[in-house]
Amino acid sequence: MLSMAQYAKNIGTVITRHRMERDIMQHALATAVELSETQMAAIEDGKALPSLQRLIKIANYLKIKPGWLLIEAEIADLPDDVTNVLKEAMHASDTVLGIVNLAFRAGESAREIREIYEGMKKK
């Protein structure tokens, strides 16, 4: 389980990455979600956690599901092979995401998660 400090850092990293992938300036995101630039910078720097309501606004503005943003933050420190499988599943469907997430939490390896994911894609 992540510490609150690590979770805040990961949330900030995920928000920053999605914002930059969409060529959105930090001040534009801050304005859109009714935060000051200082508050937005603190969130992106991992020095503050947004409220759930604000997190939903941020995710909606970035056009990503709030739950995915939280899961990406939680898996950010895992090995790349595991995060790649989980991210691929996240974008495939909510059902697959739920199954892969449960499998991962049950201690399955990246290979086993991949097998579960591939089996679900065939259905």
DATAKA-V97442 format. One record per residue. RES is the residue in one letter. SS is DSSP state (a for helix, b for strand, c for the rest). BURIAL is # if it has 9 or more other C-alpha atoms within 8 Angstrom, else .. Layout:
res: {RES | RES}
ss: {SS | SS}
burial: {BURIAL | BURIAL}
This chain:
res: {M | L | S | M | A | Q | Y | A | K | N | I | G | T | V | I | T | R | H | R | M | E | R | D | I | M | Q | H | A | L | A | T | A | V | E | L | S | E | T | Q | M | A | A | I | E | D | G | K | A | L | P | S | L | Q | R | L | I | K | I | A | N | Y | L | K | I | K | P | G | W | L | L | I | E | A | E | I | A | D | L | P | D | D | V | T | N | V | L | K | E | A | M | H | A | S | D | T | V | L | G | I | V | N | L | A | F | R | A | G | E | S | A | R | E | I | R | E | I | Y | E | G | M | K | K | K}
ss: {c | c | c | a | a | a | a | a | a | a | a | a | a | a | a | a | a | a | a | a | a | c | c | c | c | a | a | a | a | a | a | a | c | c | c | c | a | a | a | a | a | a | a | a | c | c | c | c | c | c | c | a | a | a | a | a | a | a | a | a | a | c | c | c | c | a | a | a | a | a | a | a | a | a | a | c | c | c | c | a | a | a | a | a | a | a | a | a | a | a | a | a | c | a | a | a | a | a | a | a | a | a | a | a | a | c | c | c | c | a | a | a | a | a | a | a | a | a | a | a | a | a | c}
burial: {. | . | . | . | . | # | # | # | # | # | # | # | # | # | # | # | . | # | # | # | . | . | . | # | . | # | # | . | # | # | # | . | # | . | # | # | # | . | # | # | # | # | # | # | # | # | # | # | . | . | . | . | . | # | # | # | # | # | # | # | # | # | . | # | . | # | . | # | # | # | . | # | # | # | . | . | . | . | . | . | . | # | # | . | # | # | # | . | # | # | . | . | . | . | . | # | # | . | # | # | # | . | # | # | . | . | . | # | . | # | . | . | # | # | . | # | # | . | . | . | . | . | .}
